[in-house]
Amino acid sequence: MALPWAASRLPLRGGNAPIIVKGWHNPVGESKRRHFRAASPFLTVIYISSIHYQGADPQTVQKIFALLPPKGKTATFVDFGCGKGRVLILARQNGFKHVIGIEIAPELATICQRNLAKAPCTRDREQVQLIQSDAATFRPPPGVVCAFFFNPFHGPPLHRVISNLRENAECSRSEVWVIYVNPVHLNSFLEQGFKIIHSLTYRQNPLAVIAHLSASTLGEDAHL
């Protein structure tokens, strides 16, 4: 649920800075090609691993929220690629107290900020955070996390995010709930020990899944 973006902020001479990739789609869907010269002669690899932005269907989101166990709603809710903020508002309306939206595209982040300010349930800045950042560099807060994905990216960025979620569960001895809508790359989660708890299907095709990972499960895997 995010504008296509560079896989991560790769280190440049003089420090870390965002990289503008060669090709991307803008938030309203117009395909463009832009060419930029990298700021470092040592930069040789730029990943393009994101999916074209599209807002999540609210009915699907409401249905998958209804399947989430009550314990999952006590978690910090993090929407990776929050776009214009629809899911953040729905999360608050469904009982999540602390919600965080991660969005790298400044255009979408600006729209999201306006939408959050308009909705009464998302005006509390202590409980609702919007972070304009590369999802791969975001470190989840300690404790139980419920991570939401509307198939925002794949490849190295997704692997890094999953690794960060897994590491957070290990370090804080807690658990991670994942809500994955349009779960095209579900295997990336399953390979890291996540277990499917619930799923929604349409004509035998998966619409969304809820997956879970706990520190105790990681401990069991380490002894296998």
C-alpha positions, 0 to 999 in steps of 0.5 A: 500500500505504498508508492514504489520506493528504493529498497533502503537508504544505502550508505553514501559518501558523507552519510546516509541519504535517501536514494531516488530510483530510476523508475517509479509510479506516482500516487495517482497511477501515471507511469513515468521514467526518470533518470537521476545520477547517484550521489556516490560513484560506489553505488552500483545496485538500486532495487526496485521492489515496490508495488503500485499504490492502491488503497486497501478495500475497507470491507476486507480490512474490517473482515480480517480485523474481526478474525484477529484474536483480542490479544492481537488488538492489544498490540502496537499496530504498524501499517507498513506503507500506510498510503493515505491512512485509511487502514490507520483510521480503521485500526483505531475504530477497531480498538487498537490504542497505539497505531503507527503508519510508515510511508516513504512517499512524501505526497502520500504522507502529506495526504495521510496527515490531513486525513488523520487530522480530520478523523476524530479517532486519529487526532491524538498525536500520542496514540497515532504516529505517522513516520515518513521513512523507509520501512526497511529502516524502521525498528518496531517498538518493544512489545507485542506488534501487529504489522499490517501489509497490503502487499506494499513491497517485496524482495530485499525490503520485505525480507528486512522488515520481516527480520526486524519484526522477528528480532523485535519478538526475540529481544522483547520476548513478545510476539508479532501478529501479521495481517497480510492483505493480498498475500502474494509473498506469504512464503517470505513470512512462513520461511521465518517461522510465522504460522497462519492463524486465519485466512480469507478467501474469494473463489479459492484465492487468498484475500488476506491472512493473519499470521503469528510469531512468538518468542517461545516459538523462536526458542523451540525452533532454535532447539530443533 
